[in-house]
Amino acid sequence: MSRPVPRVLSIAGTDPTGGAGIQADLKSIAANGGYGMAATTVLVAQNTRGVREVHVPPPAFLDAQLRAVSEDVTIDAVKIGMLFDGTIIDTVTAWLGAVRPPVVVLDPVMVAASGDRLLDDSAEQALRDMLRHAHLVTPNLPELAVLAEQPEASTWEQALAQAQALAARHEVLVLAKGGHLSGPDSPDALVGPEGVLAALPGARIATRNTHGTGCSLSSAIATLRGRGEDWAGAVRGAKVWLAGAIAAADSLEVGRGSGPVSHFAALWEAAGTHAPAAATIAEEWWEAAAELRTQIDALPVVRGLADGTLPRPAFHRYLAQDALYLQEYSRALAAASTLAPSAEEQAFWAGAAQGAIAAETELHAGRLGPEELFAAQPDPTTRAYVDHLLALAARGRYEELAAALLPCFWIYDDVGARLSRAGTAGHPYGDWLATYGDPDFHAETLRAIELVTACAARASSEVRAAMRTAFLVSVRHERDFFAAPLGGGR
């Protein structure tokens, strides 16, 4: 049964800086529409740079806290965090068996950021035994490995396999989290005994301020489930909310280490007190794409275009795929014009759509010839990029579509500025490179950046996070598109 304001109990340790533990849990619960309560397991002297001391009150006092709450308040959901040792685990497990809360989310605090194990063998087994009282467990990859009694996963496929094995062994849902993997992606997945129930892709957000993300995510899930969402909806909603909180984390400027996320970013923005500037968003998105941009510059196709060593067949493959891409890209631009909320934005996207069609006709057909151009078929890299854009258009998500369209302006303008300077006399692709330095396209790019980031500044934190993800996905497609003519597409 759903409740408009679920009563959610956090059972966890403390963080005097407010970024993790019960302090973060209470903020997350409130931010997601719940009434937060807390029973303290341990008192932790810590800040954004690390833990200094831990004080463990008598387990009997923890039991007294739990009974005081549950004997008076109907509990709709429980989030469990730091338990510290076997005695505390046994105390909480006994209470769970007696009270049987309808929603229990366990965030197993088992491995420190340094990689050190925080529990001894007996306590780890006690925590595994607690899983029979939980509905969802949300380990990071090192913790998933400990619970599954396997080596830490180094790939997403291994992580999903470990999560499914754990789910089957203990009859519990597992949220597999890819945040510890390398690369620009940060996927999550809700996994049951039968396999993946909901895949939740995501892009890594460029910030060091991620202190307490595990605490915040698990308490948000518990709250949304307590409000009546199904498990997939609760996880998806919590992930979107957390992405917005992480994206706004740098603005808090709390501490000198790994700072907290901005739990109330969406509420502050709705109140009109903390709206980020468009220029700040543009800077953050561009920086978030820095690694991908470096990869683009290092691609053999880009370097071969610059120094003239790109083989002619590869250049023709590039042109043919670019022409095919522009056909569908123009449709996505036209869709953005239809969906845009203002006449100014409608006019911009409509003009860009017309320009894309003109570019296809003038720049590609003239170099390839109609026979070669129309004989080409889209390769998987082209199709993946086009599908990304047209899917957003079909869903009617203007903000995300606009963000996804932006890299085709911004990346080409950035790369083109360098390529156009390489087009010296006698360069085999000099006439093509000259088109990259078109001042009109540069002005159009600046206008696109201005419109899209202004749209993001007006949006809620959840929508802005989705826009950022759509932007970065398109940047990855740009990288793959440049790589494809020499077989480097991913």
C-alpha positions in Angstrom: 0.0 0.0 0.0 1.4 3.4 -1.0 1.7 6.3 1.4 2.2 10.0 0.4 4.7 10.4 3.3 6.3 7.1 4.2 7.9 6.8 7.6 11.5 5.6 7.0 13.9 4.4 9.7 17.7 4.7 9.1 19.8 2.3 11.1 23.4 3.5 10.6 26.4 5.3 11.9 27.0 9.1 12.1 29.0 11.6 10.0 29.4 15.0 11.7 30.1 16.7 8.4 26.6 15.6 7.2 27.7 13.9 4.0 27.2 10.2 4.9 25.6 7.9 7.5 22.3 8.8 9.2 22.8 12.6 8.4 22.9 11.8 4.7 20.0 9.3 5.1 17.7 11.8 6.7 18.4 14.4 4.0 17.8 11.8 1.3 14.6 10.6 2.9 13.3 14.2 3.1 14.4 15.0 -0.4 12.4 12.1 -1.8 9.2 12.8 0.2 9.6 10.7 3.3 9.6 11.3 7.1 13.0 10.3 8.4 13.9 8.6 11.7 17.3 7.2 12.9 18.7 4.7 15.2 22.5 5.1 15.7 24.7 2.1 15.5 28.1 3.8 16.0 29.4 7.3 16.5 32.1 8.2 14.0 34.5 11.1 14.2 35.2 11.8 10.5 35.3 14.5 7.9 35.6 14.7 4.1 39.2 13.4 4.3 38.7 10.3 6.4 37.7 8.6 9.6 39.5 9.5 12.9 37.7 7.6 15.6 34.8 5.2 16.1 32.8 4.9 19.3 30.5 1.9 19.7 27.6 2.4 22.2 26.5 -0.8 24.0 24.4 -3.0 21.7 21.6 -2.9 24.3 21.3 0.8 23.7 20.8 0.2 20.0 18.2 -2.4 20.8 16.5 0.2 23.1 16.4 2.7 20.3 14.9 0.3 17.8 12.2 -0.9 20.2 11.4 2.7 21.2 10.7 3.6 17.6 8.9 0.5 16.5 6.7 0.2 19.6 5.3 3.7 18.8 5.6 4.4 15.1 4.5 2.3 12.2 7.6 1.9 10.0 7.0 1.8 6.3 10.6 1.3 5.2 14.0 0.6 6.8 17.4 1.5 5.4 20.4 -0.3 7.1 23.9 1.1 6.8 27.1 0.8 8.9 26.8 -2.0 11.5 30.5 -2.3 12.4 30.6 -5.7 14.2 28.9 -9.0 14.7 27.2 -8.1 17.9 25.5 -5.1 16.3 24.5 -7.1 13.3 22.9 -9.8 15.5 21.0 -7.0 17.4 19.6 -5.6 14.2 18.9 -9.0 12.8 16.9 -10.0 15.9 14.8 -6.8 15.7 14.1 -7.3 12.0 12.9 -10.9 12.7 10.6 -9.6 15.4 9.2 -6.5 13.6 9.3 -7.6 9.9 9.3 -4.2 8.3 7.6 -4.2 4.8 10.6 -2.7 3.1 14.2 -3.3 4.1 17.1 -2.0 2.0 20.6 -3.1 3.2 23.6 -1.0 2.2 26.4 -3.3 3.4 29.3 -1.2 4.7 32.1 -3.8 4.4 35.0 -2.4 2.5 36.7 1.0 3.1 37.6 3.4 0.2 41.2 2.2 0.7 40.1 -1.3 0.0 40.6 -2.5 3.6 38.0 -5.0 5.0 35.9 -3.4 7.8 34.4 -6.6 9.2 36.0 -9.8 10.5 35.1 -13.2 9.0 32.4 -13.9 11.6 30.8 -10.5 11.1 30.8 -10.9 7.3 29.0 -14.2 7.7 26.5 -12.6 10.1 25.8 -9.9 7.5 25.2 -12.6 4.8 22.7 -14.2 7.2 20.9 -10.9 7.6 20.1 -10.9 3.9 17.2 -13.2 4.5 15.5 -10.3 6.3 16.3 -7.8 3.5 14.3 -7.1 0.3 17.1 -5.3 -1.6 20.9 -5.1 -1.0 23.0 -2.4 -2.6 26.7 -3.3 -2.5 29.5 -1.6 -4.4 31.7 -4.0 -6.4 34.2 -4.8 -3.5 31.3 -5.4 -1.2 29.4 -7.5 -3.8 32.6 -9.7 -4.1 32.7 -10.2 -0.3 29.0 -11.1 -0.1 29.3 -13.5 -3.0 32.6 -14.9 -1.7 34.3 -14.3 -5.1 37.1 -12.1 -6.4 36.1 -8.5 -7.2 34.5 -8.1 -10.6 36.6 -6.3 -13.2 33.9 -6.1 -15.9 30.2 -5.3 -15.8 29.3 -8.8 -17.0 31.2 -10.3 -14.1 29.4 -7.9 -11.7 26.0 -8.9 -13.1 26.9 -12.6 -12.7 27.9 -12.1 -9.1 24.7 -10.2 -8.4 22.5 -12.9 -9.8 24.4 -15.6 -7.9 23.9 -13.6 -4.7 20.3 -13.0 -5.4 19.6 -16.7 -6.1 21.5 -17.9 -3.0 19.7 -15.5 -0.6 16.4 -14.9 -2.4 17.0 -11.1 -2.3 17.1 -8.4 -5.0 20.6 -7.0 -5.6 21.4 -3.5 -7.0 24.6 -4.0 -9.0 26.5 -0.8 -9.2 29.3 0.0 -11.7 30.7 3.1 -10.1 34.0 1.3 -9.3 34.6 0.3 -12.9 36.8 2.5 -15.1 35.6 4.5 -18.1 33.0 7.1 -18.8 30.0 4.8 -18.0 28.5 4.2 -14.6 25.8 1.6 -15.1 23.5 0.1 -12.5 21.1 -2.9 -12.7 18.4 -4.3 -10.6 19.1 -8.0 -10.4 17.0 -10.9 -9.2 17.5 -14.7 -9.0 16.4 -14.9 -12.7 18.8 -12.2 -13.9 18.6 -8.5 -14.8 15.1 -7.0 -14.0 16.0 -3.4 -14.9 19.1 -2.1 -16.7 19.9 1.5 -15.6 22.6 3.0 -17.8 24.4 6.2 -16.7 27.3 8.4 -17.4 30.1 9.1 -14.9 29.9 12.6 -13.5 33.2 14.5 -13.3 33.5 15.4 -9.6 35.4 14.2 -6.6 32.5 15.1 -4.3 30.8 11.8 -4.0 31.0 11.2 -0.3 28.0 9.3 1.0 26.5 8.4 -2.4 25.9 4.8 -1.3 24.1 5.9 1.8 22.1 8.5 -0.1 21.1 6.1 -2.9 19.9 3.3 -0.6 17.9 5.6 1.7 16.3 7.2 -1.4 15.3 3.8 -2.8 13.8 2.8 0.6 11.7 6.0 0.6 10.4 5.7 -2.9 9.5 2.1 -2.4 7.8 3.1 0.8 5.8 5.6 -1.2 4.4 2.8 -3.4 6.8 2.6 -6.3 7.7 -0.9 -7.5 11.4 -1.8 -7.0 12.4 -0.9 -10.5 10.7 2.4 -10.3 12.1 3.1 -6.9 15.7 2.4 -8.1 15.2 4.3 -11.3 13.8 7.4 -9.5 16.5 7.3 -6.8 19.3 7.1 -9.5 17.9 10.1 -11.4 17.6 12.1 -8.2 21.2 11.2 -7.1 22.6 12.1 -10.5 21.2 15.6 -10.0 22.6 15.7 -6.5 26.0 14.7 -7.6 25.9 17.1 -10.6 25.3 20.0 -8.1 27.8 18.7 -5.5 30.7 21.0 -6.4 28.6 24.1 -5.6 28.4 23.2 -1.9 32.2 23.6 -1.3 32.1 21.5 1.9 35.5 20.2 3.1 38.8 19.8 1.5 38.5 16.1 0.6 35.7 14.2 -1.1 32.7 16.4 -0.3 29.0 15.5 0.0 26.4 15.5 -2.7 23.8 18.3 -2.8 20.7 16.4 -1.5 18.3 19.3 -1.8 19.5 20.7 -5.2 16.2 20.0 -6.9 14.2 21.6 -4.1 16.4 24.6 -3.9 16.1 25.1 -7.7 12.3 24.7 -7.5 12.3 27.4 -4.9 14.4 29.6 -7.1 17.3 29.9 -4.7 20.0 27.9 -6.4 19.6 27.9 -10.2 23.0 27.3 -11.9 24.1 29.6 -14.7 24.1 28.4 -18.3 27.8 29.2 -18.6 28.6 27.0 -15.5 26.7 24.1 -17.1 28.5 24.6 -20.4 31.9 24.5 -18.6 30.9 21.4 -16.5 29.6 19.4 -19.5 32.7 20.3 -21.6 35.0 19.2 -18.8 33.0 16.0 -18.3 33.7 15.2 -22.0 37.5 15.9 -21.7 38.6 12.3 -21.8 36.4 11.6 -24.8 37.7 14.7 -26.6 41.2 13.6 -26.0 40.4 10.2 -27.4 38.9 11.8 -30.5 42.0 14.0 -31.2 44.2 10.8 -30.9 42.2 8.8 -33.4 44.0 7.7 -36.6 41.2 9.1 -38.8 41.5 12.6 -37.2 45.3 12.5 -37.3 45.2 11.2 -40.9 42.9 14.0 -42.0 45.2 16.5 -40.4 48.4 15.4 -42.0 46.9 14.0 -45.2 47.9 10.4 -44.7 44.3 9.1 -44.4 43.8 6.5 -47.2 41.4 7.7 -49.8 39.0 4.6 -49.4 38.7 5.4 -45.7 38.0 9.1 -46.5 35.2 8.0 -48.9 33.8 5.7 -46.2 33.8 8.6 -43.8 32.0 10.9 -46.3 29.4 8.3 -47.2 28.5 7.6 -43.6 28.5 11.3 -42.8 26.0 11.8 -45.5 23.8 9.0 -44.3 24.0 10.4 -40.7 23.1 13.9 -41.9 19.9 12.6 -43.5 18.6 11.3 -40.1 20.2 14.1 -38.1 18.2 16.6 -40.1 15.0 14.7 -39.0 16.1 14.9 -35.4 16.7 18.6 -35.8 13.3 19.0 -37.3 11.8 17.1 -34.4 13.6 19.4 -31.9 12.0 22.4 -33.8 8.6 20.8 -33.4 9.1 20.1 -29.7 10.8 23.4 -28.7 8.9 25.5 -26.3 9.8 28.9 -27.8 9.7 30.5 -31.2 13.4 31.4 -30.9 14.4 27.7 -30.3 12.0 26.5 -33.0 13.5 28.8 -35.6 17.1 27.8 -34.6 16.5 24.0 -34.9 14.5 24.4 -38.2 17.3 26.4 -39.7 19.9 23.8 -38.5 17.8 21.1 -40.1 17.8 22.9 -43.5 21.5 23.5 -43.2 22.1 19.8 -42.5 20.3 18.8 -45.7 22.2 21.5 -47.7 25.5 20.2 -46.3 24.6 16.6 -47.3 23.9 17.8 -50.9 26.7 20.2 -51.4 29.6 18.8 -49.4 29.2 15.1 -49.9 27.5 14.4 -53.2 30.0 16.7 -54.9 32.9 14.7 -53.6 31.6 11.2 -53.8 29.3 11.3 -56.8 25.6 10.2 -56.5 26.3 6.6 -57.4 28.8 6.0 -54.6 26.8 8.1 -52.2 23.5 6.4 -52.7 25.0 2.9 -52.8 26.2 3.2 -49.2 24.4 1.6 -46.3 24.7 2.8 -42.7 27.2 0.9 -40.7 26.5 -0.1 -37.0 28.2 3.0 -35.6 26.2 5.3 -37.8 23.0 3.5 -36.9 23.7 3.5 -33.2 24.2 7.3 -33.2 21.1 7.9 -35.3 19.0 5.5 -33.1 20.1 7.5 -30.0 18.8 10.7 -31.5 15.6 9.5 -33.0 14.6 7.5 -29.9 14.7 10.8 -27.9 12.8 12.5 -30.6 10.1 9.8 -30.6 9.7 10.0 -26.9 9.1 13.8 -27.2 11.8 14.7 -24.7 12.9 18.1 -26.0 15.4 18.9 -23.3 17.3 15.6 -23.7 17.0 15.7 -27.5 18.5 19.2 -27.6 21.4 18.1 -25.4 22.0 15.0 -27.6 22.1 17.2 -30.7 24.7 19.6 -29.3 27.8 17.5 -29.7 27.4 17.4 -33.5 27.9 21.2 -33.4 30.4 21.5 -30.5 32.7 18.5 -31.2 32.9 19.2 -35.0 33.5 22.9 -34.4 36.2 22.1 -31.8 38.0 19.4 -34.0 37.4 21.4 -37.1 39.1 24.5 -35.8 42.4 22.5 -35.6 41.8 20.6 -38.9 41.1 23.7 -40.9 44.5 25.1 -39.9 46.1 21.9 -41.3 44.7 22.4 -44.8 47.9 23.9 -46.4 48.5 24.2 -50.1 48.8 20.8 -51.7 47.0 19.0 -48.9 45.0 16.1 -50.4 42.0 17.0 -48.3 42.6 20.7 -48.1 39.2 21.6 -49.7 37.4 19.5 -47.2 39.3 20.8 -44.2 38.5 24.3 -45.3 34.8 23.6 -44.6 35.6 23.0 -41.0 36.7 26.5 -40.4 33.4 28.1 -41.6 32.8 31.1 -39.4 29.0 30.8 -39.9 29.1 27.2 -38.5 31.2 28.5 -35.5 28.6 31.2 -34.8 25.8 28.6 -35.1 27.7 26.3 -32.6 27.9 29.1 -30.1 24.2 29.7 -30.5 23.5 26.0 -30.0 25.6 26.0 -26.8 23.8 29.0 -25.5 20.3 27.7 -26.2 20.9 24.2 -24.8 22.7 25.2 -21.6 20.0 27.9 -21.0 17.4 25.2 -21.3 19.4 23.1 -18.8 19.6 26.0 -16.4 15.8 26.3 -16.4 15.2 22.6 -16.0 14.9 20.6 -12.8 18.0 18.8 -11.5 16.6 15.5 -12.7 16.0 16.8 -16.2 19.4 18.5 -16.2 21.1 15.3 -15.2 19.2 13.4 -18.0 20.3 16.1 -20.4 23.9 15.8 -19.3 23.8 12.0 -19.8 22.3 12.5 -23.3 25.0 15.0 -24.2 27.8 12.6 -23.1 26.3 9.6 -24.9 26.4 11.7 -28.1 30.0 12.7 -27.5 30.8 8.9 -27.3 29.0 8.4 -30.5 31.0 11.2 -32.1 34.2 9.5 -31.0 33.0 6.2 -32.4 31.9 7.8 -35.7 35.4 9.3 -36.2 37.0 6.0 -35.5 34.8 3.9 -37.7 36.3 4.5 -41.2 39.5 2.6 -40.1 37.6 -0.1 -38.2 37.8 1.6 -34.8 34.1 2.0 -34.0 33.1 0.7 -30.6 
